[in-house]
Amino acid sequence: MKIGVIGLGRMGANIARRLMRGGHEVVVHNRSPEPVQELAREGAVASVDFKDMQAKLGEKAIYWVMLPAGALTEETIDEIASIARPGDILIDGGNSYYKDDIRRAKALREKRLEYVDIGVSGGVWGLQRGYCMMIGGDAEVVRALEPIFETLAPGYGDIVRTTGRDAPDDRAEKGYIHAGSAGAGHFVKMVHNGIEYGLMQAYAEGFDILKNKDSQRLPEDERFTLYLPDIAEVWRRGSVISSWLLDLSASALARDQSLEQFTGKVADSGEGRWTIEAAMEEAVPANVLSAALYARYRSRSENTYGDRLLSAMRFGFGGHVEMPQ
């Protein structure tokens, strides 16, 4: 298929690369020209603006916007919509707020434009591992985009099939789902990221407890000086708490047990807050997820060893930089 990718940051550029490797024709655009030039050397078609991209995509154009949530995404979608033709498809693959998706889909439908929201997980490793995708939009439009999703998704891989699963739709087992109408994709990804906050916080607090077992506050005969890289490594092998986040933690600790390269001032990108808002609207208790979000707020005024591990995990999966300048 032919597709335009707008926004060539850490994930956008690799999404374009994976699509090209899968045989798709990719037209790319970015505010700064260097990523466009780099991808053009790898086989992408460069475009200087959206009019140029439109001309190169032709009829029934597909635009994939991969930009930070907020004003930049909003302005970009509005600009593309102003030149798009009826039947064109606009995809927001960033981490937009799902209520914005609902509003956008209604507005674009009036212009006879299709809108699809995709929550994408995979970070900087997606080029090799594939991307987990949670998709919202009209079912017929989503089906038309299947070749793109098939290319980007991890596929069946070597994951053992879930015992007792007997579903007619095997897309989830390939690494992507059609979650529902517009907004559903980003809603599922939002909660995914809220859960991510909680999991990361649990690891961070656990390793903080381990590190401080040699504290002068404790009786001398109750102190242990524990080697955290080995603990992280052994937990990766057969433990019930093994995970990719633990793998990233083990890698960071193997490089530097002190984690001094990280500030421990942990950012939140919005999805954690929105998850808590959704819990409040639904009257669903979210004790762990809300505590994990508040811990990030606290880390920006005073931080701990566990906060540095949080920063290390964020750098590991997404390239998020929280290092001393």
C-alpha positions as CSV (number, residue, x, y, z in Angstrom):
1,M,0.0,0.0,0.0
2,K,1.0,3.6,-0.3
3,I,1.0,5.7,2.9
4,G,2.2,9.1,4.1
5,V,4.0,9.3,7.5
6,I,4.2,12.7,9.2
7,G,6.5,13.0,12.1
8,L,9.8,11.2,11.9
9,G,10.9,11.0,15.6
10,R,12.0,7.9,17.4
11,M,8.8,5.9,16.6
12,G,7.6,7.6,13.4
13,A,10.9,7.0,11.5
14,N,11.0,3.4,12.5
15,I,7.3,2.8,11.6
16,A,8.2,4.2,8.1
17,R,11.2,1.8,7.9
18,R,9.2,-1.2,9.0
19,L,6.6,-0.4,6.4
20,M,9.2,0.0,3.7
21,R,10.8,-3.3,4.6
22,G,7.3,-4.9,4.2
23,G,7.0,-3.6,0.7
24,H,4.8,-0.6,1.2
25,E,5.5,2.7,-0.6
26,V,6.1,5.4,2.1
27,V,5.9,9.1,1.5
28,V,7.5,11.0,4.5
29,H,7.4,14.5,5.9
30,N,8.9,16.2,8.9
31,R,9.3,19.8,10.1
32,S,13.1,19.4,10.1
33,P,14.5,18.1,6.8
34,E,17.3,15.8,8.1
35,P,15.1,12.8,9.0
36,V,13.3,13.1,5.6
37,Q,16.6,13.0,3.8
38,E,17.8,10.1,5.8
39,L,14.7,8.0,5.0
40,A,14.8,9.1,1.4
41,R,18.3,7.5,1.2
42,E,16.7,4.3,2.5
43,G,14.0,4.3,-0.1
44,A,11.2,6.5,1.1
45,V,9.6,9.3,-1.1
46,A,10.4,12.7,0.4
47,S,7.7,15.4,0.5
48,V,8.3,19.1,1.2
49,D,4.7,19.9,2.5
50,F,1.3,18.4,2.7
51,K,0.3,19.5,-0.8
52,D,3.4,17.7,-2.2
53,M,2.6,14.6,-0.1
54,Q,-1.0,14.6,-1.4
55,A,0.2,14.7,-5.0
56,K,2.6,11.8,-4.4
57,L,0.0,9.7,-2.5
58,G,-2.7,10.2,-5.2
59,E,-6.4,9.0,-4.8
60,K,-7.6,7.5,-1.5
61,A,-4.6,8.9,0.3
62,I,-3.7,7.5,3.8
63,Y,-2.0,10.0,6.2
64,W,-0.4,8.6,9.3
65,V,0.3,11.4,11.8
66,M,3.0,10.4,14.4
67,L,3.4,13.5,16.6
68,P,3.2,14.4,20.3
69,A,-0.4,14.7,21.6
70,G,-1.8,18.2,21.9
71,A,-1.6,21.4,19.8
72,L,0.9,20.1,17.2
73,T,-1.2,17.0,16.4
74,E,-4.4,19.1,16.3
75,E,-2.9,21.7,13.9
76,T,-1.4,19.0,11.7
77,I,-4.7,17.1,11.3
78,D,-6.5,20.3,10.6
79,E,-4.0,21.3,7.9
80,I,-4.2,17.9,6.2
81,A,-8.0,17.9,6.4
82,S,-8.1,21.2,4.7
83,I,-6.5,19.7,1.5
84,A,-7.7,16.1,1.8
85,R,-10.2,14.6,-0.7
86,P,-13.4,12.7,0.2
87,G,-12.5,9.1,1.1
88,D,-9.0,9.9,2.3
89,I,-8.0,8.4,5.7
90,L,-6.3,10.3,8.5
91,I,-4.6,8.2,11.2
92,D,-3.4,9.6,14.5
93,G,-0.8,7.1,15.8
94,G,0.4,9.2,18.7
95,N,-0.9,9.2,22.3
96,S,-3.9,11.6,21.9
97,Y,-6.7,11.9,24.4
98,Y,-9.5,9.6,23.3
99,K,-12.2,12.3,23.7
100,D,-10.3,14.4,21.1
101,D,-10.5,11.4,18.8
102,I,-14.3,11.3,19.2
103,R,-14.6,15.0,18.4
104,R,-12.2,14.8,15.4
105,A,-13.9,11.8,13.9
106,K,-17.3,13.6,13.9
107,A,-15.8,16.8,12.4
108,L,-13.9,14.9,9.7
109,R,-17.0,12.7,8.8
110,E,-18.8,15.9,7.8
111,K,-16.0,16.5,5.3
112,R,-16.4,12.8,4.1
113,L,-12.9,12.0,5.5
114,E,-12.2,8.9,7.5
115,Y,-10.4,9.0,10.9
116,V,-8.6,6.2,12.7
117,D,-6.9,6.4,16.1
118,I,-4.1,3.9,16.9
119,G,-2.5,3.4,20.2
120,V,1.0,2.1,19.4
121,S,3.3,0.3,21.9
122,G,6.7,-0.9,21.1
123,G,8.9,2.1,21.6
124,V,12.4,2.3,20.1
125,W,12.4,-1.6,19.7
126,G,9.4,-1.7,17.4
127,L,11.4,-1.8,14.2
128,Q,12.8,-5.2,15.2
129,R,10.1,-6.6,17.5
130,G,7.0,-5.1,15.8
131,Y,4.4,-2.8,17.3
132,C,1.4,-3.7,19.4
133,M,-1.5,-1.7,18.1
134,M,-4.9,-0.8,19.6
135,I,-7.2,0.6,16.9
136,G,-10.3,2.7,16.9
137,G,-12.5,3.6,13.9
138,D,-15.0,2.4,11.4
139,A,-14.7,-1.4,11.0
140,E,-14.7,-1.2,7.2
141,V,-12.0,1.4,7.1
142,V,-9.9,-0.6,9.6
143,R,-10.2,-3.7,7.4
144,A,-9.0,-1.7,4.4
145,L,-5.8,-0.9,6.4
146,E,-5.1,-4.5,7.3
147,P,-2.0,-4.8,5.1
148,I,-0.4,-2.0,7.0
149,F,-1.2,-3.5,10.4
150,E,0.0,-6.9,9.3
151,T,3.3,-5.4,8.4
152,L,3.8,-3.4,11.6
153,A,2.5,-6.0,14.1
154,P,4.9,-8.6,15.6
155,G,2.9,-11.5,14.2
156,Y,2.3,-14.8,16.0
157,G,6.0,-15.2,16.8
158,D,6.9,-17.9,19.3
159,I,4.4,-16.9,22.0
160,V,2.5,-19.9,23.3
161,R,-1.2,-19.6,22.5
162,T,-3.4,-18.7,25.5
163,T,-5.0,-21.9,26.9
164,G,-8.7,-22.0,26.3
165,R,-8.7,-19.2,23.8
166,D,-11.1,-19.9,20.9
167,A,-11.8,-16.6,19.2
168,P,-12.8,-16.3,15.5
169,D,-10.7,-13.1,15.2
170,D,-7.0,-13.9,15.4
171,R,-5.8,-10.3,15.1
172,A,-5.1,-10.0,18.8
173,E,-2.7,-13.0,18.5
174,K,-0.8,-11.2,15.8
175,G,-0.4,-8.1,17.9
176,Y,-3.2,-5.7,17.0
177,I,-6.9,-5.3,17.7
178,H,-9.9,-3.3,16.4
179,A,-11.0,-2.0,19.8
180,G,-14.1,-0.2,18.7
181,S,-15.3,3.1,17.2
182,A,-13.3,6.3,17.1
183,G,-11.4,6.9,20.4
184,A,-11.5,3.3,21.5
185,G,-7.9,2.6,20.3
186,H,-6.4,5.5,22.3
187,F,-8.6,4.7,25.3
188,V,-7.2,1.2,25.5
189,K,-3.7,2.5,25.0
190,M,-4.3,5.1,27.7
191,V,-5.2,2.4,30.2
192,H,-2.2,0.4,29.0
193,N,0.1,3.2,29.9
194,G,-1.6,3.7,33.2
195,I,-0.9,0.1,34.0
196,E,2.7,0.6,32.8
197,Y,3.1,3.4,35.4
198,G,2.0,0.9,38.2
199,L,4.3,-1.9,37.0
200,M,7.3,0.4,36.8
201,Q,6.6,1.9,40.2
202,A,6.4,-1.6,41.8
203,Y,9.9,-2.5,40.4
204,A,11.3,0.9,41.4
205,E,10.0,0.6,45.0
206,G,11.2,-3.0,45.3
207,F,14.7,-2.3,44.1
208,D,14.8,0.8,46.4
209,I,14.0,-1.5,49.4
210,L,16.8,-3.9,48.3
211,K,19.3,-1.2,47.9
212,N,18.6,0.3,51.3
213,K,19.0,-3.0,53.2
214,D,22.5,-1.8,54.2
215,S,21.1,1.4,55.7
216,Q,22.7,2.7,58.9
217,R,19.1,2.9,60.3
218,L,19.1,-0.9,60.7
219,P,20.7,-3.0,63.4
220,E,24.2,-4.1,62.1
221,D,23.3,-7.8,62.1
222,E,20.2,-7.1,59.9
223,R,22.1,-5.3,57.2
224,F,22.7,-6.9,53.8
225,T,24.8,-5.4,51.0
226,L,22.9,-6.8,48.0
227,Y,24.2,-6.9,44.4
228,L,21.2,-5.6,42.5
229,P,22.4,-6.6,38.9
230,D,22.4,-10.3,40.0
231,I,19.0,-10.0,41.7
232,A,17.5,-8.4,38.5
233,E,19.1,-11.1,36.4
234,V,17.9,-14.1,38.5
235,W,14.4,-12.7,38.6
236,R,14.4,-12.7,34.7
237,R,14.8,-16.5,34.8
238,G,11.7,-18.5,35.8
239,S,10.3,-15.9,38.2
240,V,6.6,-14.9,38.2
241,I,7.6,-11.2,38.0
242,S,9.8,-11.6,34.9
243,S,8.9,-9.1,32.2
244,W,10.3,-6.8,29.5
245,L,10.4,-4.0,32.0
246,L,12.5,-6.2,34.3
247,D,14.8,-7.0,31.3
248,L,15.3,-3.2,30.8
249,S,16.0,-2.8,34.5
250,A,18.5,-5.6,34.4
251,S,20.3,-4.0,31.4
252,A,20.5,-0.6,33.1
253,L,21.8,-2.1,36.4
254,A,24.4,-4.2,34.5
255,R,25.8,-1.0,33.0
256,D,25.8,1.0,36.2
257,Q,24.4,-0.2,39.5
258,S,24.4,3.3,40.9
259,L,22.2,4.6,38.0
260,E,24.0,8.0,38.4
261,Q,23.4,8.9,34.8
262,F,19.7,9.4,35.5
263,T,18.2,12.3,37.4
264,G,15.3,10.3,38.8
265,K,13.0,13.3,38.0
266,V,10.3,11.2,36.2
267,A,8.1,12.7,33.6
268,D,4.5,11.7,32.9
269,S,3.2,12.0,29.4
270,G,-0.5,12.5,30.0
271,E,-1.9,9.0,29.7
272,G,-1.5,8.3,33.5
273,R,-3.5,11.4,34.4
274,W,-6.2,10.6,31.8
275,T,-6.4,7.0,33.2
276,I,-7.1,8.3,36.6
277,E,-9.7,10.7,35.2
278,A,-11.4,7.8,33.5
279,A,-11.4,5.8,36.8
280,M,-13.0,8.8,38.5
281,E,-15.7,9.1,35.8
282,E,-16.5,5.4,36.1
283,A,-16.2,5.3,39.9
284,V,-13.6,2.6,39.6
285,P,-10.9,2.5,42.4
286,A,-7.4,2.8,41.0
287,N,-5.3,2.9,44.1
288,V,-2.1,1.6,42.6
289,L,-2.2,3.6,39.4
290,S,-3.0,6.8,41.1
291,A,-0.2,6.3,43.7
292,A,2.2,5.6,40.8
293,L,1.3,8.9,39.1
294,Y,1.6,10.8,42.3
295,A,5.1,9.2,42.9
296,R,6.2,10.8,39.6
297,Y,5.0,14.2,40.7
298,R,7.0,13.8,44.0
299,S,10.1,12.7,42.1
300,R,10.5,16.1,40.6
301,S,11.1,17.7,44.0
302,E,12.9,14.9,45.8
303,N,13.9,11.7,44.2
304,T,15.2,8.2,45.2
305,Y,17.2,5.4,43.8
306,G,13.9,3.9,42.7
307,D,13.1,7.0,40.7
308,R,16.4,6.6,38.9
309,L,15.4,3.1,38.0
310,L,12.1,4.4,36.7
311,S,14.1,6.9,34.5
312,A,16.3,4.0,33.3
313,M,13.3,1.9,32.3
314,R,11.7,4.9,30.4
315,F,15.0,5.4,28.6
316,G,15.2,1.7,27.8
317,F,11.8,1.3,26.1
318,G,11.2,4.7,24.7
319,G,14.4,6.6,24.6
320,H,13.0,9.2,27.1
321,V,15.9,11.3,28.4
322,E,15.9,12.1,32.1
323,M,19.6,12.4,32.6
324,P,21.7,15.1,34.3
325,Q,22.6,17.8,31.8
